[in-house]
């Protein structure tokens, strides 16, 4: 009963959307249905299979209030979190901050801006996809976001467009967000044969807050999207997100999910391969210590033949950290010639760290090549001994091996600025980080 009461409190302010101005009837209906679903579902409990290792009671008990008005950040704070060479959209507490946005040299007909602006300027295209792909029927937090989102990013790439510069979507929790919840919503539509790179990053300037995110990606025929998602929230924050992708024939989608911060983090990643010849890569790296909990749930659906999907998720845990990986490859009947591989590897640096890993295959076609695997272990003592026999101190040897473990994912990041930030995080986190920096 306590959880139901807490869940209901998060819907306070729903009626305030009337004050935002008239919304299209389709969006009003979408919000209303999402509100009904959240009221029916409430916060998930550990009695539910999908949440049995992730207890959201700390979030329910936190008493966080929905943020009514966004705070502010200064240019120096924004620049410290930005990447050179990128166009930039900045969102503070879930609302666009136009004074910090820098977008230039867009292809003809492309839209890059806030979701609320897109709803005003090109509502038909937005409403064609908004809420269509991210599930709300059985996903409480996706429903909560759909009911309450105020703003977010919209990127609409027309047919054949090529974006010369990556687009950085920077979401910052301001100091005013302390003790509050907000709901960014993102929509990326890559038109036929378009090419673009998206960096989606989250950071916090305060201590405790709740970031409830939904991002929907649409890759139309022969489109090519590179996506990097970097979560570096405050260590006492809550971050729960849904990232859902729909792909058409011959689309190429590559995504890296990097989780480095937060107290309780859950990312539900889904991909629907709904055309032949699709290439989908979903990789991830999560690094946790102290009492952090990072939960990655993934579902990749092969709906049509001749598609490839590959997922490699790696985790490094220290202290009393906890991690969950639950991945499922679902091959529909008739999706012949599917090639799918899912791997989860975890490195435990302390005796108190714990991982629950559960990769799964569900196959209804008979001509496929599908594999999955999971490993959980500690550093190889023989490898440590080998490095020590070459004159390397034990602490440095263990740090070098830990870096090498993470680098298998990091080295695949094609955007140098993002790869460098992950490397710097590792150097700063490792006990002998400076030695590792010099060695590599």
Beta strands, then each sheet from edge to edge (+ up, - down):
strand 1: 65-66
strand 2: 86-92
strand 3: 95-96
strand 4: 111-114
strand 5: 153-157
strand 6: 166-173
strand 7: 180-182
strand 8: 185-190
strand 9: 195-204
strand 10: 210-219
strand 11: 224-232
strand 12: 238-247
strand 13: 252-259
strand 14: 264-273
strand 15: 279-288
strand 16: 293-302
strand 17: 308-317
strand 18: 322-331
strand 19: 339-348
strand 20: 354-363
strand 21: 369-377
sheet 1: 1+ 7+ 10+ 8+ 5+ 4-
sheet 2: 1+ 7+ 10+ 12+ 14+ 16+ 18+ 20+
sheet 3: 3+ 2- 6- 9- 11- 13- 15- 17- 19- 21-
end
